[in-house]
């Protein structure tokens, strides 16, 4: 408590910054003990760190910024560092004496420990109380601890409440009970806030189960839990416990009844969350072979940002391991003084010592759970430093590497997560068996994840003309930032946002021009991409040409003949397999996770091979040989990693690879966004232990994931989702006018993400001018063929005249949904939620797709082929559409102009004041495009379109029949369709 008192009073400290001498600031803990603040600051509102976001506090000069300072500059006992946020930002502070430093370190660690010990109910209550207190303080403009009526009106606008001023004044007067009339104290404001947020929907629900009384008896509460919430074994004691925990009125507690306030508290508690509370613990069978599980995997784990210039930090390993990740990547390179380092090759990312990485992994691998951790080693080191790597692994991990006692069950089968508890598996290259045990080293094939990048795009810097490394880095940083800004002019929810080859190339071209490098400095060798995919999957011959470079993607025979003329010189693209030397000590540490290339696979019955693919190569296999790929994944592990051209560390869509049974789908954990949200939702279930059991149909037998009815013999699940209301929905995070902006007009979109046949989305109408308690009362129905792998994504949007703005989302696995009345709390927002009712039914027998899934339109019966239906999904991976010929591909997906984007955004939001027509993004904007554009958005997700015969693209056979001999230009046809909108035939 003494520490808390000192911290709340404030302490003057020096804040160290990169490239500056340090700033003197007053640091203090706010009165709720929830955030650390400082002043003065130009960003007054942003000058804060949430205690919840602090990852760790270290004493002394341990951070990178401290290491850059001269040794004698500061007394280490006065220095400490606070690491916080997703990217492990560091706040480096220096106090005037050691006593102050100790006070702050002790106090912060105490606060962090208190938060980690909380149960979910206590945390929910704490965050709610803090939110109310903070809301009051921010509304109190003059800081006198009182709110007048004008401050209340401003607060109502900020909270997105649109009530008549007369009604607000009436509630204000009812809450203003002390002698100081005309203002509300904090206690009075709490009463006012409760009146304002009285839930009509919950009150009606309570009345329906209480025989129109204003409270529920124990028996009535039990009836509600059994009938509506579908709970089993509801006892009298359990109901009494709910009343004791949630009821506010002492009088009601004595009578053992639950009033409206207590009922509201219960319904908003974790007990009535949409996510099954039992799935917060490990509940799946953990005794099956490793290949039967999806395994949470990270790519370039050490990076805090982009792949070109960002910082490498060992703390990123601690962060992702504690988040539940079980496969981390370590890129090893030769470092100075014989010490191997970890960084991203051919780039300007900073370096960290391999030894520090191993020590961090050792310390944090099994803090949250004991299931095995896979260390994916990318080895680029010399034999001498490889031996050093092996020494560190053995010396630091010790018996965690000893797999001799592991039970593998049946012969030729991978061990289970249960049998590998507490173990670390090294994934890397293994010396070939024909070398014999006495060979100290040998040649192995070298697959580098950066191999997709052409040699001339790799950073192999030669400084001349007096250019310094700092100047080069400064130039590249500016160039990269401008290019990334260009690439980010896109919707927040656009999953196909991915920095293409041109971005990286432009950076290098600009750099070369800037350095005026002489010709002999440039790389003269071209790299062949002539790699076959898995030989046992068969070859798919396909030659693509880019404007900047010609090469064969997959046809090795062609590659040998190809020559390219560039810069006046001829280069021959020969079929070369890169090899590297590997030492015996490192090879021996690899047991069940031997990295192999597609062309090295021999079906000799051996287990323990891990096949690594970049997303672009894996995409081809998934599209061409999905069933064989699924069979392969029943015995072995496959790792998919992002394309080397994603230099902004964006992520690909993991769904197609999960659908094919790939276990290790590695994402950039440092990049927040849709793909990481899907990944987080996938692994949140099963206790967030990093291992999720694949469906049984994927572990034995096979099916075509792209089929219209992939599992005809299995029952389907029908999800009936009633979207009832919303609570405390904030203004969009990127709102142009912030809190002063207009009150939002929210609508809810629900998306099913799983097998292609299950992917669809639907949305409610718009509610005007109400983000505080909008009511929709709409029912959306979905049918899911394979619920075990489906995700349900709830999104809230703010309708806008020129499109829609993203407010928030929550994604949950279908299998973790619980039936009944549930609150869906939006991720990362304190109070915002939507209130829904969930019913899940089973459907048996063979059903017509139109009846089974309303997202199927009449198009599926009128000539749309399977390929066309799936084109939206395939388009997801077209990294650079120019590589494939638009003329030869009727489903060529073109990049949209800004004008098109605005049109599409406008079309995507339902119109106000009427039930929205469930039409897709591109429905009328690109009416001339193929059926895949009409029925699927760019996610490859089916959108429920208006059931209109004439709203279909003219390219469809049925349209040709309908329009007969009319040979109108497309634009005129579109106008004609628009003109006849009132007389369209509805289905």
Secondary structure in CASP SS format (residue, H / E / C, confidence):
PFRMAT SS
TARGET T0000
AUTHOR 0000-0000-0000
METHOD secondary structure of the structure
MODEL  1
X C 1.00
X H 1.00
X H 1.00
X H 1.00
X H 1.00
X H 1.00
X H 1.00
X H 1.00
X H 1.00
X C 1.00
X E 1.00
X E 1.00
X E 1.00
X E 1.00
X E 1.00
X E 1.00
X C 1.00
X C 1.00
X C 1.00
X C 1.00
X C 1.00
X C 1.00
X E 1.00
X E 1.00
X E 1.00
X E 1.00
X E 1.00
X E 1.00
X E 1.00
X C 1.00
X C 1.00
X C 1.00
X C 1.00
X C 1.00
X E 1.00
X E 1.00
X E 1.00
X E 1.00
X E 1.00
X C 1.00
X C 1.00
X C 1.00
X C 1.00
X C 1.00
X C 1.00
X C 1.00
X C 1.00
X E 1.00
X E 1.00
X E 1.00
X H 1.00
X H 1.00
X H 1.00
X E 1.00
X E 1.00
X E 1.00
X E 1.00
X E 1.00
X E 1.00
X C 1.00
X C 1.00
X C 1.00
X C 1.00
X H 1.00
X H 1.00
X H 1.00
X H 1.00
X H 1.00
X C 1.00
X C 1.00
X C 1.00
X C 1.00
X C 1.00
X C 1.00
X C 1.00
X H 1.00
X H 1.00
X H 1.00
X E 1.00
X E 1.00
X E 1.00
X E 1.00
X E 1.00
X E 1.00
X C 1.00
X C 1.00
X C 1.00
X C 1.00
X E 1.00
X E 1.00
X E 1.00
X E 1.00
X E 1.00
X E 1.00
X C 1.00
X C 1.00
X C 1.00
X H 1.00
X H 1.00
X H 1.00
X H 1.00
X H 1.00
X H 1.00
X H 1.00
X H 1.00
X H 1.00
X H 1.00
X H 1.00
X H 1.00
X H 1.00
X H 1.00
X H 1.00
X H 1.00
X H 1.00
X H 1.00
X H 1.00
X H 1.00
X C 1.00
X C 1.00
X H 1.00
X H 1.00
X H 1.00
X H 1.00
X H 1.00
X H 1.00
X H 1.00
X H 1.00
X H 1.00
X H 1.00
X H 1.00
X H 1.00
X H 1.00
X H 1.00
X H 1.00
X H 1.00
X H 1.00
X H 1.00
X H 1.00
X H 1.00
X C 1.00
X C 1.00
X C 1.00
X C 1.00
X C 1.00
X C 1.00
X C 1.00
X E 1.00
X E 1.00
X H 1.00
X H 1.00
X H 1.00
X H 1.00
X H 1.00
X H 1.00
X H 1.00
X H 1.00
X H 1.00
X H 1.00
X C 1.00
X C 1.00
X C 1.00
X C 1.00
X C 1.00
X C 1.00
X H 1.00
X H 1.00
X H 1.00
X H 1.00
X H 1.00
X H 1.00
X H 1.00
X H 1.00
X H 1.00
X H 1.00
X H 1.00
X C 1.00
X C 1.00
X C 1.00
X C 1.00
X C 1.00
X C 1.00
X C 1.00
X E 1.00
X E 1.00
X C 1.00
X H 1.00
X H 1.00
X H 1.00
X H 1.00
X H 1.00
X H 1.00
X H 1.00
X H 1.00
X H 1.00
X H 1.00
X H 1.00
X C 1.00
X C 1.00
X C 1.00
X H 1.00
X H 1.00
X H 1.00
X H 1.00
X H 1.00
X H 1.00
X H 1.00
X H 1.00
X H 1.00
X H 1.00
X C 1.00
X C 1.00
X C 1.00
X C 1.00
X C 1.00
X E 1.00
X E 1.00
X C 1.00
X H 1.00
X H 1.00
X H 1.00
X H 1.00
X H 1.00
X H 1.00
X H 1.00
X H 1.00
X H 1.00
X H 1.00
X C 1.00
X C 1.00
X C 1.00
X C 1.00
X C 1.00
X C 1.00
X C 1.00
X C 1.00
X H 1.00
X H 1.00
X H 1.00
X H 1.00
X H 1.00
X H 1.00
X H 1.00
X H 1.00
X H 1.00
X H 1.00
X H 1.00
X C 1.00
X C 1.00
X C 1.00
X H 1.00
X H 1.00
X H 1.00
X H 1.00
X H 1.00
X H 1.00
X C 1.00
X C 1.00
X E 1.00
X E 1.00
X H 1.00
X H 1.00
X H 1.00
X H 1.00
X H 1.00
X H 1.00
X H 1.00
X H 1.00
X C 1.00
X C 1.00
X H 1.00
X H 1.00
X H 1.00
X E 1.00
X C 1.00
X E 1.00
X C 1.00
X H 1.00
X H 1.00
X H 1.00
X H 1.00
X C 1.00
X C 1.00
X C 1.00
X C 1.00
X C 1.00
X C 1.00
X C 1.00
X C 1.00
X E 1.00
X H 1.00
X H 1.00
X H 1.00
X E 1.00
X E 1.00
X E 1.00
X C 1.00
X E 1.00
X E 1.00
X C 1.00
X C 1.00
X C 1.00
X C 1.00
X E 1.00
X C 1.00
X C 1.00
X C 1.00
X C 1.00
X C 1.00
X C 1.00
X C 1.00
X C 1.00
X E 1.00
X C 1.00
X C 1.00
X H 1.00
X H 1.00
X H 1.00
X H 1.00
X H 1.00
X H 1.00
X H 1.00
X H 1.00
X C 1.00
X C 1.00
X C 1.00
X C 1.00
X E 1.00
X E 1.00
X E 1.00
X E 1.00
X E 1.00
X E 1.00
X E 1.00
X C 1.00
X C 1.00
X H 1.00
X H 1.00
X H 1.00
X C 1.00
X C 1.00
X E 1.00
X E 1.00
X C 1.00
X C 1.00
X C 1.00
X C 1.00
X C 1.00
X C 1.00
X C 1.00
X C 1.00
X C 1.00
X E 1.00
X E 1.00
X H 1.00
X H 1.00
X H 1.00
X H 1.00
X H 1.00
X H 1.00
X H 1.00
X H 1.00
X H 1.00
X H 1.00
X H 1.00
X C 1.00
X C 1.00
X C 1.00
X C 1.00
X C 1.00
X C 1.00
X C 1.00
X C 1.00
X E 1.00
X E 1.00
X E 1.00
X E 1.00
X E 1.00
X E 1.00
X E 1.00
X C 1.00
X C 1.00
X C 1.00
X H 1.00
X H 1.00
X H 1.00
X H 1.00
X H 1.00
X H 1.00
X H 1.00
X H 1.00
X H 1.00
X H 1.00
X H 1.00
X H 1.00
X H 1.00
X H 1.00
X H 1.00
X H 1.00
X H 1.00
X H 1.00
X H 1.00
X C 1.00
X C 1.00
X C 1.00
X C 1.00
X C 1.00
X C 1.00
X C 1.00
X C 1.00
X C 1.00
X C 1.00
X C 1.00
X C 1.00
X C 1.00
X C 1.00
X E 1.00
X C 1.00
X C 1.00
X C 1.00
X C 1.00
X C 1.00
X C 1.00
X C 1.00
X E 1.00
X E 1.00
X E 1.00
X E 1.00
X E 1.00
X C 1.00
X C 1.00
X C 1.00
X C 1.00
X H 1.00
X H 1.00
X H 1.00
X C 1.00
X C 1.00
X C 1.00
X C 1.00
X C 1.00
X E 1.00
X E 1.00
X E 1.00
X E 1.00
X E 1.00
X C 1.00
X C 1.00
X C 1.00
X C 1.00
X C 1.00
X C 1.00
X C 1.00
X C 1.00
X C 1.00
X H 1.00
X H 1.00
X H 1.00
X C 1.00
X C 1.00
X C 1.00
X C 1.00
X C 1.00
X C 1.00
X C 1.00
X C 1.00
X C 1.00
X C 1.00
X C 1.00
X H 1.00
X H 1.00
X H 1.00
X H 1.00
X H 1.00
X H 1.00
X H 1.00
X H 1.00
X H 1.00
X H 1.00
X H 1.00
X H 1.00
X H 1.00
X H 1.00
X H 1.00
X H 1.00
X H 1.00
X H 1.00
X H 1.00
X C 1.00
X C 1.00
X C 1.00
X C 1.00
X C 1.00
X C 1.00
X C 1.00
X C 1.00
X C 1.00
X C 1.00
X C 1.00
X C 1.00
X C 1.00
X H 1.00
X H 1.00
X H 1.00
X H 1.00
X H 1.00
X H 1.00
X H 1.00
X H 1.00
X H 1.00
X H 1.00
X H 1.00
X H 1.00
X H 1.00
X H 1.00
X H 1.00
X C 1.00
X C 1.00
X C 1.00
X H 1.00
X H 1.00
X H 1.00
X C 1.00
X C 1.00
X C 1.00
X C 1.00
X C 1.00
X C 1.00
X C 1.00
X C 1.00
X C 1.00
X C 1.00
X C 1.00
X C 1.00
X C 1.00
X H 1.00
X H 1.00
X H 1.00
X C 1.00
X C 1.00
X C 1.00
X C 1.00
X C 1.00
X E 1.00
X E 1.00
X E 1.00
X C 1.00
X C 1.00
X C 1.00
X C 1.00
X E 1.00
X E 1.00
X E 1.00
X C 1.00
X C 1.00
X C 1.00
X H 1.00
X H 1.00
X H 1.00
X H 1.00
X H 1.00
X H 1.00
X C 1.00
X E 1.00
X E 1.00
X E 1.00
X E 1.00
X C 1.00
X C 1.00
X E 1.00
X E 1.00
X E 1.00
X E 1.00
X C 1.00
X C 1.00
X C 1.00
X C 1.00
X C 1.00
X C 1.00
X E 1.00
X E 1.00
X E 1.00
X E 1.00
X E 1.00
X H 1.00
X H 1.00
X H 1.00
X H 1.00
X H 1.00
X C 1.00
X C 1.00
X C 1.00
X C 1.00
X C 1.00
X E 1.00
X E 1.00
X E 1.00
X C 1.00
X H 1.00
X H 1.00
X H 1.00
X C 1.00
X C 1.00
X C 1.00
X C 1.00
X C 1.00
X C 1.00
X C 1.00
X C 1.00
X E 1.00
X E 1.00
X E 1.00
X E 1.00
X E 1.00
X E 1.00
X H 1.00
X H 1.00
X H 1.00
X H 1.00
X H 1.00
X H 1.00
X H 1.00
X H 1.00
X H 1.00
X H 1.00
X C 1.00
X H 1.00
X H 1.00
X H 1.00
X H 1.00
X H 1.00
X H 1.00
X H 1.00
X C 1.00
X C 1.00
X C 1.00
X C 1.00
X E 1.00
X E 1.00
X E 1.00
X E 1.00
X E 1.00
X C 1.00
X C 1.00
X C 1.00
X C 1.00
X C 1.00
X C 1.00
X C 1.00
X C 1.00
X C 1.00
X C 1.00
X C 1.00
X C 1.00
X C 1.00
X H 1.00
X H 1.00
X H 1.00
X H 1.00
X H 1.00
X C 1.00
X C 1.00
X C 1.00
X C 1.00
X E 1.00
X E 1.00
X E 1.00
X E 1.00
X C 1.00
X C 1.00
X C 1.00
X C 1.00
X C 1.00
X C 1.00
X H 1.00
X H 1.00
X H 1.00
X H 1.00
X H 1.00
X H 1.00
X H 1.00
X H 1.00
X H 1.00
X H 1.00
X H 1.00
X C 1.00
X H 1.00
X H 1.00
X H 1.00
X C 1.00
X C 1.00
X E 1.00
X E 1.00
X E 1.00
X C 1.00
X C 1.00
X H 1.00
X H 1.00
X H 1.00
X H 1.00
X C 1.00
X C 1.00
X C 1.00
X C 1.00
X C 1.00
X C 1.00
X C 1.00
X C 1.00
X C 1.00
X C 1.00
X C 1.00
X C 1.00
X C 1.00
X C 1.00
X C 1.00
X C 1.00
X E 1.00
X E 1.00
X E 1.00
X E 1.00
X E 1.00
X E 1.00
X E 1.00
X E 1.00
X E 1.00
X E 1.00
X E 1.00
X E 1.00
X C 1.00
X C 1.00
X C 1.00
X C 1.00
X C 1.00
X C 1.00
X C 1.00
X C 1.00
X C 1.00
X C 1.00
X H 1.00
X H 1.00
X H 1.00
X C 1.00
X C 1.00
X C 1.00
X C 1.00
X C 1.00
X E 1.00
X E 1.00
X E 1.00
X E 1.00
X E 1.00
X E 1.00
X E 1.00
X E 1.00
X C 1.00
X C 1.00
X C 1.00
X C 1.00
X C 1.00
X C 1.00
X E 1.00
X E 1.00
X E 1.00
X E 1.00
X C 1.00
X C 1.00
X C 1.00
X C 1.00
X C 1.00
X C 1.00
X C 1.00
X C 1.00
X C 1.00
X C 1.00
X C 1.00
X E 1.00
X E 1.00
X E 1.00
X E 1.00
X E 1.00
X E 1.00
X E 1.00
X E 1.00
X E 1.00
X E 1.00
X C 1.00
X C 1.00
X H 1.00
X H 1.00
X H 1.00
X C 1.00
X E 1.00
X E 1.00
X E 1.00
X E 1.00
X E 1.00
X E 1.00
X E 1.00
X E 1.00
X E 1.00
X E 1.00
X C 1.00
X C 1.00
X E 1.00
X E 1.00
X E 1.00
X E 1.00
X E 1.00
X E 1.00
X E 1.00
X E 1.00
X E 1.00
X E 1.00
X E 1.00
X H 1.00
X H 1.00
X H 1.00
X E 1.00
X C 1.00
X C 1.00
X E 1.00
X E 1.00
X E 1.00
X E 1.00
X E 1.00
X E 1.00
X C 1.00
X C 1.00
X C 1.00
X C 1.00
X C 1.00
X C 1.00
X C 1.00
X E 1.00
X E 1.00
X E 1.00
X E 1.00
X E 1.00
X E 1.00
X E 1.00
X E 1.00
X E 1.00
X E 1.00
X E 1.00
X C 1.00
X C 1.00
X C 1.00
X C 1.00
X C 1.00
X H 1.00
X H 1.00
X H 1.00
X H 1.00
X C 1.00
X C 1.00
X C 1.00
X C 1.00
X C 1.00
X H 1.00
X H 1.00
X H 1.00
X H 1.00
X C 1.00
X C 1.00
X C 1.00
X C 1.00
X H 1.00
X H 1.00
X H 1.00
X H 1.00
X H 1.00
X H 1.00
X H 1.00
X H 1.00
X H 1.00
X H 1.00
X C 1.00
X C 1.00
X C 1.00
X C 1.00
X C 1.00
X H 1.00
X H 1.00
X H 1.00
X C 1.00
X C 1.00
X C 1.00
X C 1.00
X C 1.00
X C 1.00
X C 1.00
X C 1.00
X C 1.00
X C 1.00
X C 1.00
X C 1.00
X C 1.00
X C 1.00
X H 1.00
X H 1.00
X H 1.00
X H 1.00
X H 1.00
X H 1.00
X H 1.00
X H 1.00
X H 1.00
X H 1.00
X H 1.00
X C 1.00
X C 1.00
X C 1.00
X C 1.00
X C 1.00
X C 1.00
X C 1.00
X C 1.00
X C 1.00
X C 1.00
X C 1.00
X C 1.00
X C 1.00
X C 1.00
X C 1.00
X C 1.00
X C 1.00
X C 1.00
X C 1.00
X C 1.00
X C 1.00
X C 1.00
X H 1.00
X H 1.00
X H 1.00
X H 1.00
X H 1.00
X E 1.00
X C 1.00
X C 1.00
X C 1.00
X C 1.00
X C 1.00
X E 1.00
X E 1.00
X C 1.00
X C 1.00
X C 1.00
X C 1.00
X E 1.00
X H 1.00
X H 1.00
X H 1.00
X C 1.00
X C 1.00
X C 1.00
X C 1.00
X C 1.00
X H 1.00
X H 1.00
X H 1.00
X H 1.00
X H 1.00
X H 1.00
X H 1.00
X C 1.00
X C 1.00
X C 1.00
X C 1.00
X C 1.00
X C 1.00
X H 1.00
X H 1.00
X H 1.00
X H 1.00
X H 1.00
X H 1.00
X H 1.00
X H 1.00
X H 1.00
X H 1.00
X C 1.00
X H 1.00
X H 1.00
X H 1.00
X C 1.00
X C 1.00
X E 1.00
X C 1.00
END
